[in-house]
């Protein structure tokens, strides 16, 4: 069961938090992070419940501190407000990298507006859209 949960957790952060995955990989800390996260569900796994209920409860516990998702928030705004640019980046397969960079540029905004699931943030949306616009206007600078 823990192997399945590990795979699900990795899939979750790959999809919803690629910036976290990138950071953990660059710090060579992914394995330790996953083991630490999995320790949270030890008590749940001792319960006598159907497999799918245990899996759902464990994933809820494993991802509770990873929600709401800043990366997904930026991605959704980018896709909605800059559709053509978003589609072009998807074609080139650079969208994960670019959205990660955009999310990093908006860190101070997210610190000012802590996200709560189910709430709308029109002021935050405007400011993030402005940052995305500025980001897109920057000339490409090879590293």
C-alpha positions as CSV (number, residue, x, y, z in Angstrom):
1,X,0.0,0.0,0.0
2,X,2.8,2.4,0.8
3,X,4.4,1.9,-2.6
4,X,1.1,2.8,-4.2
5,X,0.7,5.9,-2.0
6,X,4.3,6.9,-2.9
7,X,3.5,6.6,-6.6
8,X,0.2,8.6,-6.1
9,X,2.0,11.3,-4.1
10,X,4.8,11.7,-6.7
11,X,2.1,11.9,-9.5
12,X,0.3,14.5,-7.4
13,X,3.3,16.8,-7.0
14,X,4.4,16.2,-10.6
15,X,1.0,17.4,-11.8
16,X,0.2,20.1,-9.2
17,X,3.6,21.2,-7.8
18,X,6.3,20.8,-10.4
19,X,8.2,23.6,-8.8
20,X,8.3,21.6,-5.6
21,X,9.4,18.5,-7.4
22,X,12.1,20.4,-9.2
23,X,13.4,21.9,-5.9
24,X,13.4,18.5,-4.1
25,X,15.3,16.9,-7.0
26,X,17.9,19.7,-7.1
27,X,18.4,19.5,-3.4
28,X,18.6,15.7,-3.6
29,X,15.8,15.6,-1.0
30,X,13.0,13.9,-2.8
31,X,13.4,10.4,-1.2
32,X,13.6,11.9,2.4
33,X,10.6,14.1,1.7
34,X,8.5,11.2,0.5
35,X,9.4,9.1,3.5
36,X,8.6,11.9,5.9
37,X,5.2,12.4,4.2
38,X,4.4,8.7,4.3
39,X,5.0,8.5,8.0
40,X,1.9,10.7,8.5
41,X,-0.4,7.9,7.3
42,X,1.0,5.0,9.4
43,X,-2.0,5.1,11.8
44,X,-4.5,5.3,9.0
45,X,-3.1,2.2,7.4
46,X,-3.7,0.2,10.5
47,X,-7.5,0.8,10.2
48,X,-9.8,-1.9,8.8
49,X,-11.4,-0.2,5.9
50,X,-11.9,-1.0,2.2
51,X,-8.7,-0.3,0.1
52,X,-10.2,2.6,-1.9
53,X,-11.3,4.4,1.3
54,X,-7.9,4.0,2.9
55,X,-6.2,5.3,-0.2
56,X,-8.5,8.3,-0.4
57,X,-8.0,9.1,3.3
58,X,-4.2,8.7,3.1
59,X,-4.0,11.0,0.0
60,X,-6.1,13.6,1.8
61,X,-3.5,13.6,4.6
62,X,-0.5,13.5,2.3
63,X,-1.7,16.5,0.3
64,X,-3.4,18.6,2.9
65,X,-0.4,21.0,3.1
66,X,0.0,21.2,-0.6
67,X,-3.4,22.7,-1.3
68,X,-4.5,25.2,-2.7
69,X,-2.0,25.1,-5.5
70,X,-0.1,28.2,-6.5
71,X,1.3,26.7,-9.6
72,X,-2.2,25.5,-10.8
73,X,-3.6,28.9,-9.9
74,X,-1.1,30.7,-12.2
75,X,-1.5,28.0,-14.9
76,X,-5.3,28.5,-14.9
77,X,-5.0,32.3,-15.2
78,X,-2.3,32.0,-17.9
79,X,-4.4,29.5,-19.9
80,X,-7.6,31.6,-19.5
81,X,-6.2,35.1,-20.2
82,X,-3.3,34.2,-22.5
83,X,-4.8,31.3,-24.5
84,X,-2.6,31.6,-27.6
85,X,0.7,31.9,-25.6
86,X,-0.4,29.0,-23.4
87,X,-1.1,26.8,-26.3
88,X,2.2,27.7,-28.0
89,X,4.1,26.8,-24.8
90,X,2.2,23.5,-24.6
91,X,3.2,22.6,-28.2
92,X,6.8,23.3,-27.4
93,X,6.4,21.4,-24.1
94,X,7.9,24.3,-22.2
95,X,4.7,25.2,-20.3
96,X,5.7,23.5,-17.0
97,X,9.0,25.3,-16.9
98,X,7.6,28.7,-17.8
99,X,4.6,28.4,-15.4
100,X,7.1,27.5,-12.7
101,X,9.0,30.6,-13.4
102,X,5.8,32.7,-13.5
103,X,4.8,31.2,-10.1
104,X,8.2,32.1,-8.6
105,X,7.7,35.7,-9.8
106,X,4.3,35.8,-8.0
107,X,5.6,34.4,-4.7
108,X,5.3,37.8,-2.9
109,X,1.7,38.1,-4.1
110,X,0.8,34.7,-2.8
111,X,2.4,35.6,0.5
112,X,0.1,38.7,0.7
113,X,-3.0,36.7,-0.3
114,X,-2.8,33.3,1.3
115,X,-5.0,31.0,-0.8
116,X,-8.1,29.4,0.7
117,X,-9.9,26.8,-1.4
118,X,-13.2,27.9,-2.8
119,X,-12.5,31.6,-2.5
120,X,-12.1,34.1,-5.3
121,X,-9.3,36.7,-5.4
122,X,-10.0,39.3,-8.1
123,X,-7.3,41.6,-6.9
124,X,-4.8,38.8,-6.8
125,X,-5.9,37.7,-10.3
126,X,-5.3,41.2,-11.7
127,X,-1.8,41.4,-10.2
128,X,-0.8,38.0,-11.4
129,X,-2.1,38.7,-14.9
130,X,0.0,41.9,-14.9
131,X,3.1,39.9,-13.8
132,X,2.4,37.2,-16.5
133,X,2.1,40.0,-19.1
134,X,5.4,41.5,-18.0
135,X,7.0,38.1,-18.0
136,X,5.8,37.4,-21.6
137,X,7.2,40.7,-22.8
138,X,10.7,40.1,-21.5
139,X,13.1,39.2,-24.3
140,X,14.5,35.7,-24.2
141,X,17.8,35.5,-22.4
142,X,19.7,32.3,-22.7
143,X,21.2,31.0,-19.5
